């Protein structure tokens, strides 16, 4: 199995070259943006580097012949290569070895040594290739799957929108199965419907008349919990004319306390600061006349056992009707995954997705929903209170993913 690098202007162009030259059995290992060298390319748009693995014997002879006749531009394709970190260390290439009989080898110690050295290098190369094959078997996916007409361009578009490749191809395979059963459907219609199902309907806070609703808001530091609570409180107070109260359990950040007090004064709503879970029952009793009570929590790093115990205590005492987990889209997928895993000890929650305006890639939202397996209640789209928060609009997100 060999590794080949492609440089193209975008993923669509790269995949077209890969499929044309290597067919559907090639495996995409990685892709990243790379700057072209030279002063003249300083302000040019970065190119896309795609690393592909393939088995040479699976390349048809006719295709190899066509490649020789029609060589592609030098700036788009590079010769096959083995990744440098896995290559055996060699100070110089092995010298060519002349064929010799066993008798000659016995009589010529230098020839025998060269043969032994060559055997060792061949063994090392064999082990290296075996290691490559093992890794490829683990990561191999249907990246170049032969989808029905219209599916593959949408898959490329989703991946360019930062949708995880595994998720994009899962959706594409489902779409292919549907198109195989329903000939009158189009690829675009089916993919859009599957995206809507993956995103799911919004599940905002639903208040029932004459019944107080307690909403607990969780999340790590820096994701915008306190600001989101203020936006929600203002929306229910100003737009829906509800009586709202806020309980703040975050005794670590003075700024959060001052922010809540300031907005509480502006909106004419009670804000109660508590410094231990033992104070929570009394705080809830003071707000029995409220329609909605928001409980703000301290944000700490994922995996903090003390915080887990504190939040479990709040859950036991408050018995909230809604639990919202704040996750920022302006972060990596690995960070999102860490947050979801860290708050897995909570029984049930919905997502409050912040900083939607700080990333153009709606695929990050789809990845979050897919990994968390939770519905989204709200998304925030800016810093303005109370306007920049709204229930999730699945149609709008699906449209942006496909545009």
N, C-alpha and C positions, 0 to 999 in steps of 0.2 A: 504494500500500500504506500502511495506517495502523497506528498503534500504540495499543493500548488497555490500560489498567491495571485489574486486578481486585483487590479486597481481600476476603478470605474467611477463615473460621476455620481451614481446612486445605486441602490440595491437592485432596482429593476434592470438596469443595464448589466450589472454584474451577474445576476441570475440568468439573464438571456445568454450571456457568453458561456457561463458554466454549463447550462443545459445543452447548448449547441455543441460544445466541445467534448464534454464528459458524460452527458446523458443524465438519466434520472437516478443513477446509483451513487452519484457523488454526495459527499457529506460536508456541509458547511460547519467548520470548527469555530470560527469567530469572525467578527467584523468590527471595524473601528475607523473613525475619521483620521486621515493623515494629511499633513501639510506637504505640499510639493517643495522640493529644494530649490534654492536659487533666489536671488533678489527679485527677479521678474515675477516670481510666483508669490511674493510676500503677501499681497492683498487679494489673491485669488481664493475662491471657495475651496475648502479642503476636499480631497478625494476620499472615496470609500475603499478601504482595504479589506478584502474578504479572503480568508484562508480556507482552502477546500482539500479534503482527502479523497483519494480515488484509487482504484486498482487498475493498473495499466492494461492488464489482459482483458478487461471488460470494455476497453475503448475499441470500437469497430475499426477494421483496417481502412475502410473507405473514409471514415472520419479523420483518421490520422493522415491519410493522403491529402484530403482537402485542407487540413491544417498546414501541410507543407506547401501547398500551392498558394494558399491565401493567408499569408502571415498577418496577424492582427497588429495594430499600432503598438509601438514599443512602450507607450505610457499606460497601456491597459492590462498587459499580461506579462508575467514574469515566469521564468523557467521553474520547473518543479524543484522543490528543495526540502530538506529535512530540517525541522526546527533546531536552532543552534543549541538550545539548552539541553537537548536530548542527544546531540551528536557525540560520538566518542572522540576523546581528545587525541589529536594527531599532529605532531610537529611537522611531518612531511608525508606525502603520499607514499604508499608502499611501492617498492621498486618492482618492475615486471620480473616475473619468475619464469625462467626457461624450463621447458619440460625436461625431466631427467629421470632416468631409471633408478630403481632402488640401489643398484650397485653403484651408480654414479654418486648418489646421495651419501652412501657409506664412505666412499673414497674422497668426498669433497665436503668437509665439515662446514664450510661457509654456506654452501647450497642447502645443507640440512638445517642450519640455523634460520636461513631465510624462509624455508618452508614452514618451520615451526612458528615463526613470527607471523607469517601469513595466515596460518591456521587459527592462531589466537585472535587476529583481527577479524577473521570471518566469523568466529564464534561470538565475538563482541557485537558485530553487526547483526548477526542472527538474533541475539538476545534483545538488541535494541528494537528491531522490527517486530519481534514478538510482543514487546511491551507496547509499541504503538498499536498493534492490532487489538490488544486487550483493552486499551483506553478507548479506541474507536468503537468497539462493541458496546461499551458502557454509554457512550454519548450519542450513538448513531440515531438519527431521527429521519422521518420522511420529509426532509427539507426540500427535496426536489421531486416530490410526489407528483404523479401525472394527474392533475385535477381536471375536471370538465372545463370547457371553455368559460372564461370569465372569472373563475375562482382564483387562479394563480395571481393575477394582478392585484386582487383585493388582499390576498395574503401578504404580498410584498408591501402594500400600502399600510397594512396593520403593523407589520414588523418595523417599518420606517417610523411609525407613530409610537414606537417603544412598547408595543404589545409583546409579551414574552412569546418566543417562537413556539414553545410547546403549546401554549394556549391558542395561538393563531392557527396552528395546524390541526389542533383538536376541533376547532370550529369549522375549518375547511373540510375536514373529513366528514363531519356531520352534514355539512351542506352538500357534499358530493353524494352521500347516501340518499338525501332527500331528492336531489335532482335526478338520481337514477330511478326513483319511483314516480316522480311527477314531472313529466316531460314539458308541461305547459308553464312551469315556474322558471324564473330567470335567476342567474347566479347572484345578482345584486339584491333582489328581493329576499332570497333565502338567507344570504349572509347578514343582511340588515335585521331580519327577524331573529336570527340566532344571537346576534349581538344584543338586541333588546332583551331577550330572555336571560342572557348572561348578566347584563347590568341589573335587571329587575326593576320593579316599580319602587318609587320613593316611599318611605315610611316615616313621615314627619310626626311630631308630637300631636296626639289627638286628645283634646280636652273634652271631658264630659261635664255637663252642667250639674251643679250642686255637689261635685266631687273634687276634692283637692288632688292634684297630680304632682308627684315628687319626681324630679328629673336629676339623676346623678351623672356628672360629666367627668370622664377620666381621660388620661393621656399623659405622655412624657412632657418634659419642659420644652418650651420654645415652639409648640405646635399651634398656639393661639386659643387655649381653652377659655381663659378669662374673657378675652375679647369676644369670643363666640357666644359665651353666656350673656354678656351685655347685649349683643345684637338680638339674641332670642328673647331676652327679657323685654327689650324695647319693642320688638315686634308684637309680642303678646299684650303688652301694656298699652302702646299707642294705637296700633292698627286693629287689634281685636278687643280692646277695652277690658282686658282681664286684670285681676288683682294679682300681682306678682311679688314674690319675695326671693331673696338670695341668702344662702348660708355659705360662708367661706370657711373651709377647713384648712386652707393653705396658710399656715402660720410661718412659713419659711421666707416668703417673698413679700416684703413691705410694699413693693410697687403694686402687686396684685390687690392688696388690701385697700390701698389708696385709690386705685382705679375703680374698684367696686363702690367704695364710699362716694366718690365723686359722681358716678353715674346714678347711684341710688338717690342722691340729693336732687340731681337734675330730673330724674323720672319720678320722683316722689314715691319711692318704694323702699321697704325696710331691707337693710343689709345687716346680717348678724355674723360677727366673727367668733369662731370657737377655736380652742387650742387643744382640745382632746376629744376623743369619741364620747367620753362620759357627759360632755356638755351638749351633745347632739339631740337627745330626747327633749330637753327643755327648749332648745332653739326651734324644733319642729312644733312643739306645743304653742310657742309664741306666734307661730304662723298658721294656725289652724284656720283662720279666716281667708287665707290666700287661695286663689284658684290654681296657681302653679308656683311651686317652690323649686328653685334650682340650687343644687349643691355643688360647689366648686371644690376640687381636690388638688392636693399638692402634686406637682409633676416631678418625678425622679427618674433616674436611669432605669432601663429595663433590667429585670432580674433582681431588684432590690427587695429582699425578703421582708424587711420591716414594713415597706410600703404595702406589700401584699397583705400582711396582717392588718394594717390600718384600713385598707379598702374593704377587706372582708368584714371588719367590724362595722364600717359604715353601712355596708349592704345589709347586714343583720339587723341593725338598729333602724335604719330609714325605710327598709323594704320599698325601694323606689319602683315606680310604675314604668319608668324608662331609664335605660343606661345607655349613654352615648360615649363612644370612644373616639377621641380626636386624633386624626392622623393627617400629617401634612403631605401634600403631593410634591412639595419642593424638596424631595429627598430621594435617595436611591431605593430600589426595590429591596435590597438586602436590609436596609434600615426599616422599611415598612414591615418586612417579614419578622424582624426582631421584635418590633412593637407588638404585632399581633400575637406572637408566641408568648411574649412577656405577660400579656393580659388574658391569656387563655384560661386563667383560674376563675374568671367571672363566668357565670352560667349563661347569661344571655345579654347581648348588647347590639346596638346598631352603630353604624359609622357616621361620624360628623367629619367630613373631609374638608380640610382647610387649605388655603393658598392655591386654589384652582387657577387663579389669575397669574401665578408665578411660574407656570410651566405651560408650554404650548402643546405638550404631548398628552393627549387624552388616554393613550394606552396605559399610562401609569395608574389611572383610576380603574381601568378594567382589570389590570393586574392585581390591584388591592382587593377588589370585590371577589375576584377568582380565588385568591389565596385565603382571605379571611372567611369566605363563605357566609357573608353577612350582607344585609341590605343597607343602603345609604339613606339616612334621614335628611341631612342637609349638606350643602356645599357652601363655602365662603368664597367670595370673588373680589375681595378688596378690604380696605380698612374702615370704610364709612359705616357709621352706626346710625340707624338700624338697617340700612338698605342692602349692604353687601353680604347677605346670607339668604339662601332660598332652598326650597326642597329640590332634590335632584330631578333633572329633566332627562329621562332616558333617551327620548327622541333626539334631543339636541346633541347628546354625547355620541350616540350612534352616528348621527350625521357628520360630526366632526371627525370621527374615526374613519369614515369612508370618503371624506372629501379630499 
